[in-house]
Amino acid sequence: MSAPFPLFVVFVWHMHQPYYRDVLTGECLLPWTRLHGLKDYYDIPAIGAEFPEVHQTFNLVPSLIVQLEEYASQGKSDAFLDAAARPADRLTMDDRLFLLRNFFMANTDTMITPYPRYKQLLDRRGQYGTFDEVSNVQERFQPQDFLDLQVWFHLAWTGQTLKERPEVQRLFTKGLHFTEEEKQTLLRVQREFLGEIIPFYRRLQDAGQVEVSLSPFYHPILPLLCDSFAAAVALPGLPLPSSRFAHSEDARTQVRRGVECYQQRFGRAPAGMWPSEGSVSPDIIPIVAEAGLAWIASDDEILTYSLAPSTTTGGAVPVLTPTQRYRPYRVGEGDQTVTLLFRDHLLSDRIGFIYSRWDAEDAAADFVGRLLEIRRQLPPSPPFIVPIILDGENAWEFYANHGEDFLRALYTKVARTPELRAVTVSEALDAAGPTEPLERLFSGSWIGHSFATWIGHPEKNAGWECLDAARHALIEHD
C-alpha cells in the first residue's frame, strides 16, 4: 500500500471592502477600509509569515487595493478621519455628537475594556445611548476627553505590527492626556502604514509563501450581472424584478479590470479568483476562463446542489462523501474550463464565528483534530484538499489580542502535524493532478446557496430595476 499523501489544507483569507467613496463628490462616509488596514490587512499575513512552512492564499478585492492607495499616496480622507483630525478645543456641537456616537465602534470586550481610559470614556457616555441620551451627556466631556477619545478610537484599531512603531507605542504607554501633536503624529504614521500593505503582499508572494488572488473589481455578484433571473435556480418562487438585467459584458469588464489591477501591482498574471460572496453560475465560467484564470472557489453547499437532481432544490439532496467534498472539479466546456474548489463550510465558520469564544490553544487543537478526522476518512491517495475560506478581516475584533494567539497556535499545530500540509491553492491543484468534471454547476452563493441577499425583496428588486433603467439611459446618451 502506498504511503498516504498529507491532507492539503488551503487557507484562503478574503480581504474585501466595497468602494465607499462617492466618485462624484469624493466624499467617503465609512472608515472600514482604513481601520482594518491598521491591523488585519497587514497583521494577518504577517503572522503567517512567521511560519515559513505554512503557505496561504490571500484574496484581495481591487476596490480594497485602490482605497488603500488613495489613503496612502493621494491624501484621501473619510468622515471619521476628518472628525479625528479636528482640534478638540474647536469642535462644534455636531462634531462632538459625531465623536460620541461613532468613536466607540469597536468590540467592547476585546477593543475597549482592555484600555482603562477608553473604557472610562465609554462608561461616561453610556453603553447603548440613544441619540437624545448622547446629546445630554456631551457636557460631561471636556476638550481633553474628546482628544483622548479621538486617539483611543484609532489606537484600539491598531494591530501589533503598527503598535511596535515607537511613536505609537509611546501613546499606548502614556494612556491618557494626549496632545494635539501626538494625535497628528499618530494619524500621519497610520496613513503611511497603509501604503506598506500591498507591497508587503507582493514580497510574500514573490518569496513563494503566499498566493494572491483577486475578485471582480467592485465586488459585484457576477451571476446576477450575467442574468438577474439566475436567482430563480435556488429559489424558484422568488419574486424577481420586472425588468431582466442580463449583461454578461458588464461581468466581463469587472473581471478584466480586476485582472488589470492585479497585474499592475504584482507584476504577473493572477492564477485564481474568489467570485464575490462565492457566487457562481454556468454563465460566469467562460468569462473567468477568457480572463486566463485557472481556478475559482465557492461553498460546499453549491457542490451539494450541483450533484443533486437538476429539477428542484426541494427534492432529495445528496450527502457529500469525503472523497466528493475534498477534491477539485473541472467546470466548463472545450477550452473554456476552470478548476473549482468548494470550501468546507462548517470548518470555515468555526474560525469566523465560533473559536473567538474559546481559549486559543483549545480552539487550535479542536480545529487540527477535525482535520485529522477528515484525513482518516479519506483513502491514502490521490491528494485531497480541505479549502478553508472566509472573510479575512471581520472575525478578529471578536478574538482576544486580535486573533494573534489563535492563529499562532493554529499554524504551530498544523506545521508540526505530518499528516497535514498548508499550501496555496495553486500548490494544491498542481499536486492534485487531473480534476474530475462537474457536469452541472448550481447557481448560488456561499450565503444559503442562493442570491436572496441581493435580490427578491421589493427594495432590492427596485434597485435592480433602477440599475437597468440607468444603464439603458447611459447607453442612449452615448
TORSETOR-33768 format. One line per 8 residues: for each residue x, y, z of C-alpha. Coordinates in Angstrom, 1 decimal, decimal comma. Layout:
X/Y/Z | ...
END
This chain:
0,0/0,0/0,0 | 1,4/3,4/-1,0 | 2,2/5,9/1,7 | -0,7/8,3/2,2 | -0,4/11,9/0,9 | -0,7/14,6/3,5 | -4,0/16,3/3,6 | -3,6/19,6/1,9
-5,1/22,5/4,0 | -5,8/25,6/1,9 | -6,4/28,7/3,9 | -8,0/31,5/1,7 | -8,4/34,8/3,5 | -10,8/37,0/1,6 | -9,8/40,6/2,2 | -12,5/42,9/0,9
-14,4/46,2/1,2 | -16,9/47,9/-1,1 | -15,8/51,1/-2,6 | -17,1/53,6/-0,1 | -16,1/56,9/-1,8 | -18,6/58,8/-3,9 | -17,0/59,2/-7,3 | -18,8/62,4/-7,9
-18,2/64,3/-4,7 | -15,1/62,4/-3,4 | -16,8/62,1/0,0 | -16,2/58,9/1,9 | -18,5/58,2/4,8 | -17,3/54,9/6,3 | -13,8/54,2/7,6 | -13,6/50,4/7,4
-11,0/50,1/4,7 | -8,7/52,3/6,7 | -9,4/50,8/10,1 | -9,0/47,2/9,0 | -5,8/48,3/7,2 | -4,3/49,4/10,6 | -4,4/45,8/11,8 | -6,0/42,9/9,7
-4,8/43,6/6,2 | -1,1/43,6/7,4 | -1,1/41,6/10,5 | -2,9/38,5/9,3 | -0,3/37,8/6,5 | 2,5/39,0/8,9 | 1,5/36,3/11,5 | 1,6/33,7/8,8
5,0/34,8/7,6 | 6,4/33,7/10,9 | 5,8/30,1/9,8 | 7,7/29,6/6,5 | 6,3/26,0/6,2 | 2,7/27,4/6,2 | 1,6/28,6/2,8 | -1,6/30,5/2,4
-3,8/32,4/-0,2 | -5,0/35,9/0,3 | -7,8/37,2/-1,9 | -7,5/41,0/-2,4 | -10,5/42,8/-3,9 | -9,4/45,5/-6,3 | -11,7/48,1/-4,8 | -9,9/47,5/-1,5
-6,5/47,9/-3,1 | -7,5/51,2/-4,7 | -8,9/52,6/-1,5 | -5,7/51,8/0,5 | -3,7/53,6/-2,1 | -6,0/56,6/-2,1 | -5,4/57,0/1,7 | -1,6/56,4/1,5
-0,5/58,2/-1,6 | -3,4/60,5/-2,7 | -4,2/62,1/0,7 | -7,8/61,0/0,6 | -9,8/61,0/3,8 | -13,1/59,9/5,2 | -15,7/61,4/7,6 | -14,2/59,6/10,6
-10,6/60,7/9,8 | -11,8/64,3/9,3 | -13,5/64,2/12,7 | -10,4/62,8/14,4 | -8,1/65,4/12,9 | -10,1/68,4/14,1 | -8,6/70,1/17,2 | -10,6/69,0/20,3
-10,9/72,6/21,6 | -12,6/73,7/18,3 | -15,2/71,0/17,9 | -18,7/72,1/17,1 | -21,7/70,5/18,7 | -22,2/68,4/15,7 | -18,6/67,3/15,8 | -18,9/66,3/19,5
-22,1/64,3/18,8 | -20,4/62,6/15,9 | -17,5/61,5/18,1 | -19,7/60,3/20,9 | -22,0/58,3/18,6 | -19,3/56,8/16,4 | -15,9/56,6/18,1 | -16,9/53,7/20,2
-17,5/51,5/17,2 | -15,3/48,7/18,4 | -15,9/45,4/20,2 | -16,3/46,3/23,8 | -14,8/43,2/25,4 | -11,7/43,0/23,2 | -11,0/46,5/22,0 | -12,3/48,9/24,7
-12,4/47,2/28,1 | -8,6/46,3/28,0 | -7,8/50,0/27,9 | -8,8/51,8/31,1 | -9,1/55,3/29,7 | -11,1/54,2/26,7 | -13,4/52,2/29,0 | -13,8/55,2/31,3
-14,9/57,3/28,3 | -17,4/54,7/27,3 | -18,8/54,4/30,8 | -19,2/58,2/30,9 | -21,1/58,2/27,6 | -23,2/55,0/28,3 | -23,0/51,7/26,6 | -26,2/51,9/24,5
-27,0/55,6/24,4 | -29,8/56,8/22,2 | -29,3/60,0/20,2 | -31,1/62,1/22,9 | -29,0/60,5/25,7 | -25,8/61,1/23,8 | -26,8/64,7/23,3 | -27,5/65,1/27,0
-24,1/63,7/28,1 | -21,9/65,7/25,9 | -21,4/68,4/28,6 | -19,7/65,8/30,7 | -16,9/65,7/28,2 | -14,2/68,3/28,3 | -11,9/69,0/25,3 | -9,2/66,7/26,8
-11,8/63,9/26,9 | -12,6/64,4/23,3 | -9,0/64,5/22,4 | -8,3/61,2/24,2 | -11,4/59,7/22,5 | -10,0/60,7/19,1 | -6,8/59,0/19,9 | -8,1/55,9/21,6
-10,5/55,0/18,8 | -7,6/54,8/16,5 | -5,3/53,0/19,0 | -8,0/50,4/19,6 | -8,0/49,6/15,8 | -4,2/49,4/15,8 | -2,6/46,0/15,2 | 0,6/44,5/16,6
2,8/45,5/13,7 | 1,8/49,1/13,8 | 1,8/49,1/17,6 | 5,5/48,4/17,6 | 6,3/51,7/16,0 | 7,9/53,9/18,7 | 5,5/56,8/18,1 | 2,5/54,5/18,6
4,0/52,5/21,5 | 4,5/55,7/23,4 | 0,8/56,5/23,2 | -0,2/53,1/24,5 | 2,2/53,6/27,4 | 1,0/57,1/28,1 | -2,6/56,1/28,1 | -4,3/59,5/28,5
-3,9/63,2/28,4 | -2,7/63,1/24,8 | -1,7/66,3/23,0 | -2,8/67,5/19,6 | 0,7/67,0/18,3 | 0,7/63,4/19,4 | -2,6/62,8/17,7 | -1,5/64,3/14,4
1,7/62,1/14,6 | -0,5/59,0/15,1 | -2,7/59,8/12,2 | 0,4/60,5/10,0 | 2,1/57,2/10,9 | -1,2/55,3/10,3 | -1,6/56,8/6,9 | 2,0/55,9/5,9
1,4/52,4/7,2 | -1,5/51,9/4,8 | 0,9/52,4/1,9 | 3,0/49,4/3,1 | 0,3/46,8/2,9 | 0,1/45,9/-0,8 | 3,9/45,9/-1,3 | 4,1/43,5/1,7
1,8/41,0/-0,1 | 3,9/41,3/-3,2 | 7,0/40,5/-1,2 | 5,4/37,4/0,4 | 4,1/36,2/-3,0 | 7,5/36,7/-4,7 | 9,1/34,7/-1,9 | 6,7/31,8/-2,6
5,0/31,8/0,8 | 1,6/33,1/-0,3 | -0,6/33,3/-3,3 | -2,5/36,4/-4,0 | -5,8/36,0/-5,8 | -8,5/38,6/-6,7 | -12,2/39,2/-7,0 | -14,1/41,2/-9,7
-13,1/44,9/-9,4 | -16,0/46,3/-7,4 | -17,0/43,1/-5,8 | -20,3/42,6/-7,8 | -22,3/39,4/-7,8 | -21,2/38,2/-11,2 | -24,1/35,7/-11,9 | -26,7/38,4/-11,3
-24,9/40,7/-13,7 | -25,0/38,0/-16,3 | -28,6/37,3/-15,6 | -30,6/38,6/-12,7 | -33,1/35,8/-13,2 | -30,4/33,3/-12,2 | -31,8/33,8/-8,7 | -34,7/31,6/-9,6
-32,5/28,5/-9,8 | -32,1/28,2/-6,0 | -35,5/29,8/-5,1 | -38,0/29,2/-7,9 | -40,7/31,2/-6,3 | -38,6/34,2/-5,5 | -40,2/37,5/-6,7 | -37,9/39,0/-9,3
-37,5/42,5/-10,8 | -39,9/43,4/-13,5 | -37,0/44,0/-15,9 | -34,4/41,4/-16,5 | -30,8/42,6/-16,1 | -28,7/40,4/-18,3 | -25,3/42,0/-19,2 | -22,5/39,5/-19,3
-20,4/42,2/-20,8 | -20,5/44,1/-17,5 | -19,4/41,0/-15,6 | -16,6/40,6/-18,2 | -15,5/44,2/-17,6 | -15,5/43,7/-13,8 | -13,2/40,6/-14,2 | -11,0/42,2/-16,8
-10,5/45,3/-14,7 | -9,7/43,2/-11,6 | -7,1/41,3/-13,5 | -5,5/44,5/-14,8 | -5,4/46,0/-11,3 | -3,7/42,8/-10,0 | -1,1/42,8/-12,8 | -0,2/46,4/-12,2
0,5/45,8/-8,5 | 2,0/42,3/-8,6 | 3,8/42,2/-11,9 | 2,4/38,9/-13,0 | -0,9/37,3/-14,2 | -3,2/36,1/-11,4 | -3,9/32,4/-11,2 | -7,3/32,4/-9,4
-10,3/34,4/-8,2 | -12,8/34,2/-5,4 | -16,0/35,3/-7,0 | -17,7/37,8/-4,8 | -19,6/36,1/-2,0 | -18,6/32,7/-3,6 | -21,3/33,4/-6,2 | -21,2/31,1/-9,2
-23,3/30,1/-12,2 | -22,7/28,5/-15,5 | -22,7/31,9/-17,2 | -19,6/33,1/-15,4 | -17,3/30,2/-16,4 | -16,5/31,4/-19,9 | -15,8/34,9/-18,6 | -13,4/33,6/-16,0
-11,7/31,3/-18,5 | -11,3/34,1/-21,0 | -9,5/36,2/-18,4 | -6,9/33,5/-18,1 | -7,8/32,5/-14,5 | -7,2/28,8/-13,7 | -9,3/28,4/-10,6 | -12,2/29,8/-8,7
-13,9/28,7/-5,4 | -17,3/28,6/-3,8 | -19,1/26,9/-0,9 | -19,7/23,2/-0,4 | -23,5/23,8/-0,4 | -23,1/24,7/-4,0 | -21,4/21,4/-4,6 | -24,2/19,6/-2,8
-26,8/21,1/-5,0 | -24,7/20,7/-8,1 | -24,8/16,9/-7,5 | -28,5/16,9/-6,6 | -31,3/16,2/-9,1 | -31,5/19,1/-11,5 | -35,2/19,7/-11,3 | -35,6/21,5/-8,0
-33,7/22,1/-4,7 | -36,8/20,9/-2,8 | -36,2/17,2/-3,6 | -33,7/14,7/-2,2 | -30,3/16,3/-1,6 | -27,3/14,0/-1,5 | -25,0/13,9/1,5 | -21,5/14,5/0,3
-18,9/11,8/0,9 | -15,4/12,9/2,0 | -14,0/12,0/-1,4 | -16,6/14,2/-3,1 | -16,2/17,1/-0,8 | -12,4/17,4/-0,7 | -11,4/17,3/-4,3 | -11,2/19,9/-7,1
-13,6/19,8/-10,1 | -13,4/20,9/-13,7 | -16,2/23,1/-14,9 | -17,0/24,3/-18,4 | -16,6/23,1/-21,9 | -13,9/22,8/-24,5 | -11,1/25,3/-23,9 | -13,2/27,4/-21,6
-12,8/25,3/-18,4 | -11,9/26,4/-14,9 | -11,0/24,4/-11,8 | -13,4/24,9/-9,0 | -12,8/24,3/-5,3 | -15,6/24,1/-2,6 | -14,8/25,4/0,8 | -15,6/23,4/4,0
-18,5/25,5/5,2 | -18,5/24,2/8,8 | -14,8/24,4/9,4 | -14,5/27,9/7,8 | -17,3/29,1/10,0 | -15,7/27,7/13,2 | -12,9/30,2/12,6 | -15,3/33,0/11,6
-17,9/32,7/14,3 | -17,1/30,0/17,0 | -13,5/30,0/18,1 | -13,4/33,6/19,2 | -15,2/32,5/22,4 | -12,6/29,7/23,0 | -9,2/29,5/24,6 | -6,7/29,9/21,7
-4,9/26,7/22,3 | -8,1/24,7/22,7 | -9,6/26,2/19,5 | -6,4/25,4/17,5 | -6,4/21,8/18,9 | -10,0/21,3/18,1 | -9,5/22,5/14,5 | -6,5/20,3/13,9
-8,3/17,4/15,4 | -11,2/17,9/12,9 | -8,7/18,0/10,1 | -7,1/14,7/11,2 | -10,5/13,1/11,4 | -11,1/14,1/7,8 | -7,7/12,6/6,8 | -8,8/9,3/8,5
-12,0/9,2/6,4 | -10,1/9,5/3,1 | -8,2/7,0/1,1 | -4,3/7,4/1,0 | -4,3/8,9/-2,5 | -4,8/11,0/-4,5 | -4,0/14,2/-2,6 | -7,2/15,6/-1,1
-7,8/19,3/-0,4 | -9,7/21,0/2,5 | -10,4/24,6/1,5 | -10,8/26,9/4,5 | -12,2/30,1/3,0 | -13,6/33,0/5,0 | -13,6/36,8/5,4 | -10,0/37,7/6,3
-10,7/40,8/8,4 | -14,1/40,6/10,1 | -13,6/37,9/12,7 | -10,6/39,2/14,5 | -12,1/42,1/16,5 | -14,1/39,4/18,4 | -10,9/37,5/19,3 | -8,7/38,3/22,2
-5,5/40,1/21,0 | -6,9/40,5/17,5 | -6,8/36,7/16,9 | -3,0/36,6/17,1 | -2,9/34,0/19,8 | -5,3/31,7/18,0 | -3,5/32,0/14,6 | -0,1/31,3/16,1
-1,4/28,3/17,9 | -3,1/27,1/14,8 | -0,1/27,5/12,5 | 2,2/25,9/15,0 | 0,0/22,8/15,3 | -0,5/22,5/11,5 | 3,2/22,8/10,9 | 4,0/20,1/13,4
1,4/17,6/12,2 | 2,9/15,4/9,5 | -0,5/14,3/8,2 | -1,3/18,0/7,3 | 0,3/20,4/4,9 | -0,8/24,0/4,5 | -0,4/25,1/0,9 | -1,6/27,7/-1,5
-4,5/27,0/-3,9 | -2,2/26,7/-6,9 | 0,2/24,4/-5,0 | -2,6/22,1/-4,0 | -4,0/22,0/-7,6 | -0,6/21,3/-9,0 | -0,2/18,3/-6,7 | -3,7/17,0/-7,1
-3,3/16,4/-10,8 | -6,3/15,9/-13,2 | -9,6/17,1/-11,9 | -13,0/15,4/-12,2 | -15,6/17,1/-14,4 | -18,6/18,6/-12,7 | -21,5/18,0/-15,1 | -23,8/20,6/-13,6
-22,9/23,8/-11,7 | -25,6/25,1/-9,4 | -26,2/28,8/-9,4 | -25,8/30,3/-5,9 | -23,6/31,9/-3,3 | -22,0/31,0/0,0 | -24,9/32,5/1,8 | -27,7/29,9/1,9
-26,7/28,6/-1,6 | -28,9/31,4/-3,1 | -28,8/35,0/-4,2 | -31,6/36,2/-1,8 | -29,3/38,5/0,0 | -29,2/40,7/-3,1 | -32,4/40,2/-5,0 | -36,0/39,2/-4,3
-37,1/41,8/-1,7 | -39,2/44,7/-3,1 | -36,4/47,2/-2,2 | -33,7/45,1/-3,8 | -35,8/44,4/-6,9 | -36,4/48,2/-7,2 | -32,6/48,7/-7,1 | -32,1/46,3/-10,0
-34,8/48,0/-11,9 | -33,2/51,4/-11,3 | -29,8/50,0/-12,3 | -31,3/48,6/-15,6 | -33,0/51,9/-16,4 | -29,9/53,9/-15,6 | -27,8/51,6/-17,8 | -30,2/52,0/-20,7
-30,2/55,8/-20,3 | -26,5/55,9/-20,3 | -26,3/53,8/-23,5 | -28,8/56,0/-25,2 | -26,9/59,2/-24,1 | -23,7/57,8/-25,5
END
